[in-house]
């Protein structure tokens, strides 16, 4: 088997030569004229390089690139950037890929990362990974939680299945070292989730007509166990400091918002 290779982000702006993105460089800020948090770019894979450009190129796709207003890379000061260890400052920006899997009965799959993982433990995300369409992601998610140690451009792919979530659930085999649980969410709950924006004063925890709990499937000792989880866990926001909490990641909320948009188009 061919050994796994890292895929790094390369940038081209105004017909400049491709350059490897720097770890401390906000990619969204690089392309936005007024340091806005959303910008359309063209992306594609060329010779094991994930290329982002403000111009179209062969095989490219036009996608929306977005970062959070509190993105630690965006808010990193020159002194903070200089204080990062050299092995972090020089590692570049990695690429991650996650899949939004939609069942034919229009539910979407999320998985809860294991509590023992060093990055985003106990946080709900779509299935995916990275090698070792656009969200800029960093860890820790806030500078108040410490200096940045990981920097990714995360690409979201929507997959439409012809099977129900129950049919798909039967084939799930989560690796307990990485995944502790999974859940299929319907649009009603997702609408409340995306309203609970990280960094906003309104926590978005008004349940309205939502159920108090949601059924999840936990992986335990090789078995899959059905449990109920307090629905407010999905409405938690990233804490400004201290230990993280069980929640849905900021990037996942962004992807779920886009999913709701596509869902409305599917219903037309």
N, C-alpha and C positions, 0 to 999 in steps of 0.2 A: 504494500500500500504506500502511495506517495505521502511523504511527511506533510503535516499541516503547516500552512504558511500564514503569517500575519498579513492582514489586508489593512493598509494605511490610507488615510485621506490625503488627496493631492488637490491643489487649488489652482485655478487659472482665472484671472480677472482682466478684462479689457485686452484680450489676446496675449497676455503675458505667458511666459514659459511655465510649464507645470512646476509647482513647488510643493514639497511635503508640508502639510499643515503642522504648525508648531503646537506642542502640548498646551501652552499657555495662551493660544490664539483662539478667540471666539470666532468660529467659522461663520455664524449668522451675521455677526457684526462686520466681518470682512466684506460681505456682499451687500449689506444694507447701507444706503446713502446717509441716513440720519440716525444710525445706531438703533434702528427699530428691531423688534424681536421676531418679526416674520419677514421672510423674503423668498421669492421664487428663484430657483436655480435649476440648472441642467445637470443631471448626474448620469454616470455610467461606469462600467468596469472595463479598465484597459490594462492588460498585462499585469494582473494582480494588484492594480491600484484603483481605488475608488475615487473617481474624478468628479469634482464639483466645479462648475463654470457658470459665468453669467451669459455665456453664449452657447448655442446649440453645437453639438459635435456628433460625429458618426455613432449611432447606437444609443444616443442619450435620451433621457426622459425628463420632462419638466415636472418638478415637484416643489412642494412648499416646505421650506426649512424653517424651523421654529425653535426658539429657546425661551426658557422662563425668565421673567423680569429679574428674578433673584438668582439667576444662573451664576454659580461661583466663578466660572471662567470669565464671564462678562464683568464681574465686580472685583476680580483679582487685581490688586494694586501692584505697581512695579516692584516694590520692596517685597511683597509676598511672593511674587513670581520668582524673584532672585533667591529667595530663601528655600525654595524647593530643592530637594536633592537632585544632583545632576542626572541620575538614572531616570528620574521622573521627567525633568525638564526636557530631556532629549529623546523621549520615547515616541513622540508624534501623537496623532489622533487615530485611535482604532475604529473599526467598523463593527457594529452589532446589527443583527437581523432578528426581528420578532414577527410572529405570524398571528394575525387576528383570524381565528377559525370560526366561521359562522355556519351553524347548522341550518338545515333546510327549514326548520321551524323557528329560525331567526333568533337563536341564542348564541352568545359569544363565550369562548373559553378563556378563563384566566387560571393561572397557577400561582401558588404561594411558595416563595423561595424558602429553603430550609433555614431554620434559625441558627444553624452552625456556619452558614456561609459568611465570608468576610465582607462581601459587598451586598448591600440592600437585604440583610437577613429579615425574614418574616414579612416581606413586602410582596403584594400581589402584582403580577405582570403577565402578559401573554407568553405562550411558549416561544422560546428563541434562544439565542446565544451569540457568542462572538468567537473569532478565531484566535487562540492560545492554547411608503416611500416617504421622511426626514425629520428626526428630532435630535437636538444636541443634548447629550446627557453627560453628567459628571458625578463623581462620588468623592466625598460626601456631597449631598444635594445642596447644602447651604454652607457658606464660609464660616458661619457661627458654629458649625459643627466640626471645623478643622479645615486645614488646607487640602486642596484637591489632590487625590491620588490616582484617579482614573478619569479618562476623557474619551468619550465615544461619540460618533455620529450613528444614531440608531435609525434603521430603515424599517418601516412597518409595511407588511404585505398582507392584504386581505384575501383570504381563501374561502370560497363559497362551496360548501359541501352539499351533496344531494341526499345526505343521510340526516336523520334526526339526532339530537344531542344524546339521546339514550342509546342509539346504535353506535355512535362514536365513542361514548363513554365505555362501552364494553371492551374497546381495543386499547384503552389508555393503560400504559405501563410506566408510571412515573418512577424515576430514580430517586430514592429517598435521600440520597446524599445532596440532591439539588432541589427537589420538590417535596413539600410536606403536605400539599392539598391541592385540589382543583375545584372549580365551580363553573357552572354555566349560567350566565346572567342574561336576563331579558331586558329589552329596551327601557321599560319603566324604571327599573333600578338604575340602569346606566345613566339615565337623564339626571337623577339625583347625584350620582357620583361625579359627573363632569361639572355640576353646579358647585361642588365643594372644592373650589380652586385653592391650591396651596399658596400661601402668602397673603390671602385675602382675609379681612377681618371677620367676615361672615363665614362661619364654619360650614354652612350648608347642611347642618345636621337635622333640619326640620324634616321629619319622616313623612308628613302628609298621610297619604293612603298606602304607604309602603308596609309590608309585613315586618314584624319585629325581628325575625330571623330569616336566614337564607340557608338552604340545604347545601352542604359541601361534602366532598369526598376526601377523607384524610388517608394518607399512606402511613401505615404503621406495621413494622416488622413483616413486611412482605404482603400484607393484606390491605384491602381498601375498605374503609369504614365510613358509613354514612353518619354525618353529624349536622347539627344546626349551629350556625354562627350568627352572633349578634350583627344585624345589618349595619349598625353604626361603625363597625370596623372598616367597612368599605368607604366611609365618609370621612375618616380621619385625614388630617393634613400633615405634611412633613413638619416636625417640631423645629423651632428656631434654634434650639440647642439641646444638649443632652442626648440620651439614647433615642434611637428611632422607635417608631411604634408600628404596629400592624396596620397597613394602609394600602391603597392602590398608588403606584408610583405616579409622579407628575407626568412623565412621558406617556404612560398608559392612559391617563385621563385625556391627554391630547389626542391619542389615537382613537379612543372611544368616542370622542366628540366627532371626529371625522367619520367613524363608523355609523353614528346616528345620521349624519348627512347622507351617506350612501344608502342607508336603510330607507330613508324617505324617498330617495330616487327609485329604489327598487319597487316601492309601493305604488309608483305612478302608473 
